[in-house]
Amino acid sequence: MRPYHYIEIVECGEALVEIPLSDFAVESPHPYEKLGAPYGEHSPYFLRETLVDYLIEAQNYLQKLRPDWHIQIFDAYRPVGVQNFMVNYTFSQALEEKGLTESSLSETQRESFWEEVYKIWAEPSLDEKTPPPHSTGGAVDITLVDEMGQIVDMGSPIDELSDRSLPDYYAQIQQQEALSYHTNRLLLKDVMEKAGFVRNPREWWHFSFGDQMWAWLNNEANGNKKCVACYGKVSG
């Protein structure tokens, strides 16, 4: 259980709608679909309706500061089946990078690898009270592209299993490159928060609205406020 799993969900029934991809930058084909992730009825580029409106607002804020820059949608709605696929894929990749096989691991080693995976990935829970954030349609993974269509360097790729994924990793590093990475991350955070999103405290790229993490972060920031989540797991 993560802290936000204790937040009550009062599902509002808002529709899952397609993101207008012509308004944003996007990687095609989708990186998880290329790996064989089973999306089924909806593509990865769906969100709850409010989030789509807020993404458009965020992009408008961005372009006031950086004309011709765009938000790039990396991932949005993610069925629990896809979450499970990607968790297992990430575990396998982590082993491969170390030259290991699962059968060769001790129980302690196996637990250590899973701990690293779950620092980035939510557990693919089928429990209605603890849905993965992306399975609610209330979370989106994004980055920025510049006026030349090049991905802005944030100092680490999305989904990296390392401390570099922490939003403020570069904040105290006194090097020009680190300052640039941190400035880029702050720009992303600022335009998204201005539009109504909150950022995952462990991932510079992950933003949400209306899910349990969003409600928990709002409650943490405002001790006298008791938000509940309005988005639960999308059926199907």
N, C-alpha and C positions, 0 to 999 in steps of 0.2 A: 504494500500500500504506500502510495505517495501522499504527501500532505493534502494535495488538492482532491484526492479521492473521497475525503470526508465531506466535501461540499455537496449539498443537496442539488438534485437536478429536477427542475420543473419545466418539462418540455413544452415549448411554445408552438410547435408544429410548423414553424416557418419553412418554406420550401427550399430545397437544394436546387440551385440554378447554375447554368453554365457561365463561366467567366468570359466576358467578351475579349477573346485573345487578340483581336486586331488592335485593341487599345494598349496592350502590354507586350513586352518581350517574352519569348517563350522558347524553351528547348524542344525541338521536335526531331525524332520521336521522343516521347517522355522517357527520362532515364530509367525509371523502374519498369516501364512497359518493355523496354529493350531487353531487360533481364528476364522477362517472362512473368512479371507480377500479374495476378488474376483480377483485373478490375471489374469485369462483368458489365452491369447495366450502365454505370456512369463512367465517364473518363476521369482522369485525375484532376481535370480542370473545372471542377464544380465546387461551390461553396454555398453556405446559407446566403440568402438574398441580401441581408444587411451587410455582410462582409464584402460582397461584390461592390455595393455602394461605397463602403468605406475605402476599399482599395482604389477606386476611381478618385475619391477625395485625396488620398495619400499621394497618388500620382500627380494630381493638380498642385499639391503643395510642393512636391519635388521639383516640378518644372518651373515653378516661380523662382526657385533657388538655382536650379541647373537646367536651363532650357535645353530641350532635345534629349535629356536623359529619360530613361524609362525604368519602371519596376519590372524585373524579370520574375515570372512565376515559375518556381522550381517544382513545387508540389502543393496540392490543396487537399481535396477530399481523398480519403484513403480507407477503403473497407477493411474490416478486421482481418480478412483473408490476406490482403496485401501487406498489412502490418506484420502478420505472422511470417509471410514469405520473406520480407525484408529483414526481419530480426534474424531469421535462420541464415539468410544470405550473408549478413554482416558478421555473424558468428563464424561462418565458414571462411570468409575472407580474412578475418583476423587470425585464424589458425594458419591459413595459407601463407600470410605474410611472415609468420614466424617459422615456417617450414614444419608445421606440426599437423598431426591428424587427431581427430577426436578420440579414436581408440587408444592413442598413446598418452592421453592426459590422465593425471591423477585427479581425484575428486576436488582437491584444493585448486589445481590448475583450471579445471573446468569452471568452478565457481568464480574464479578470478576473471576468466574471459567473459563470462556472462555478466559480471558486474560492470565491466567496461562497455559491453554492448548496451546495457540498460541505463548507462549514463546519458546516452543519446536517444535511444529508442524506448518508447512506452511499451509496456507489456501488452501483447495482443489479447486483451481480456474480452471475453464474451459476456461478462457480468454487466447487466444494464446500469449498475451503480458505479462502474469504474471503466467507462469506455476510453480507448485511446483518443487523445485530443483530435487527431485528424479524422477519426471515424465519426465525429459529430458534425463535420462540415464547418466547424468553428475555428479551424487553425489553418495557417498557410505558411509555407516556406518560400522565402523570396531573397533576391539579391538585386543589384542595380546594374544597368548597362549605360555606358556613356554615349555621347553624340555620334561616335563612330561605330556603335553597336558592339563595343567590346565590354566584357564583364569587368566591372570595377573590382580591383583587388582588395579583398577583405582580410587577407593574411592567412586564410585557411579555406579550403573548400567546404561546401555544405556536407554534412553528415560525417565529417572527420572525427575519428575516435581519439581525441587528444584534448588537452587543456586549452589548445589554441581555439577551440570552439566556444569557450567561455566568452561572453560579450565584452568584458573589460580586460581580457588577457593582455592586450598591448598598452593598456592605459599608463602603466608605470615604467615602460621600457624607453629609455632615453636615446632612441635612434630615429633618424628621419623616416625610415620605412615604417617603423612601428607607429609613429605619429600619424602617418598617412593612413594606415590600416584602421587605427582607432577613430580617426576623423571620418572615414567612410562609414564605419559602423554606426557612429553617432548620427550621421545624416540619415541613414536608413531608419534608425530608431526614432528620430525626431519626427520625420514625416509620417511614420506609421502611428506613433502615439498621438500626434495632433489629430489624426483621423479617427481615433477611438480604440486602437488596438493596444494590447500589452505585449511585452516581449518575454519569452521564456528566459529565466535567469541563467540557464545553462547553454543556450544556443543563440548565437547572434542572428540567425536567419529565421527563427520561428516566432510568429506573431499570432495572437488569437483574440477572439471576442466571443463572449457568450458561453464558452465552455467552462468546465470546472477550474482549469488553470487560471483563466481570466478572473473568475469570481474569487478564487483564493488569493491571487495577487492583489486584487482590489481590497479585499478584507485585510491583508497584511499591511497595506499602505494606509488604510483608514480604519483604525482600531474600533471605531464606533459604528462602522458600516458592516452590514451582514448581507452581502450579495449571495444569491444562489445562481446556479447555472441555468440558462434557458435552452441550451442545446444538449440533448443526449445523443446516443448512438443512432445514426440514420439506419432505418430498417432496410433490409435488402442487401 
